[in-house]
Amino acid sequence: MAMVSINLCRVLADELRSILSGGLTLRDETVRYIDSTFGNPTAEELKAILADRDNCERESLLALLFSPEEEMQIRLEPLLAKSAFSRQDQRRIANLLLEPPTTARMHLPENRGLLQLQLSADDARQLIGLLHLDWELDPLLSRAVVEHVDGGNADRVRVIFRNARCRFCSRDVRFLSLALAGLDAGRQSDIESLRHALVVLADSPSPADMFQVLMQRKEHYAWQLQTAFKRDEMLRKSNPEIMMLQGSPIGGIDTVEAGRLLTMIDRIALAVFSCTEPTASPLREAAYDTGGRGDTVKSGI
């Protein structure tokens, strides 16, 4: 694929510079990593850590900080969607992002200050590489986004697809088109269900039967939920030290997360196939919100 014009590359670099210099709010996952690794540091303490080239955590922290936030990608998506950027354009855009130098401003929570970092050449190359500039949405899936996702959420859905771990085969395109028709992209829970659908697709290469894949996952999550219930019950009657001495597990997924995963599987199955199946234990079924049930299985996925 040929490179796009230098002017279009400059437009993208300027938009990136505006976003970075305007100030980013770090996503929750990034803050949790920082706090668990460095003990709730202030912006000044983080700056000192990053200035210490002998610190073994420095490179991984920089890589995390300069991974693109989803809100940044949503702002860029209208430009990326209409421009045929190629892998060859990445170095040119990274160089433009450094001329003039760009300072990224990142807000830490709880009044812990503003972290200001000047992009290095490595930071710029990583950031541009993770934007997946050369990715193109399948035309049939693009049509499904237009038909089933309101304009305010369409860019978010496209970004979710752009960041997917897999590249979509024809089965995946049909599956996701039906998912978009059945899910409501205006609901955060359905957006999370769509993200989980992509994880399931990435773990299930074609020609796997996706309804069976979903039901197998549902049974696994139900088993995890039942295990979490039993563990919680044992903890109410005993204590962790005694349970460990007895060889009983005290870790693992909690009931809230297991129930959330079960609900997402049902939301996906109902959206795509108009039905789901009960799990082995009625107790598991009563432990989460299925969101309603359908009767008819859609064929062809």
Secondary structure, DSSP 4 states (H G I P E B T S, - for coil): -----HHHHHHHHHHHHHHHHH-EEPPHHHHHHHHHHHSS--HHHHHHHHH-TT-TTHHHHHHHHTSPPHHHHHHHHHHHHHS---TTHHHHHHHHHTSS--EEEEEPSTT--EEEEEPPHHHHHHHHHTT-TT----HHHHHHHHHHS-HHHHHHHHHHHHT-SS---HHHHHHHHHHHHHS-TTSHHHHHHHHHHHHHHHTS-TT--HHHHHHHHHHHHHHHHHHHHHHHHHHHHS-HHHHHHTT----S--HHHHHHHHHHHHHHHHHHHS-----S-HHHHTTS--------PPP--
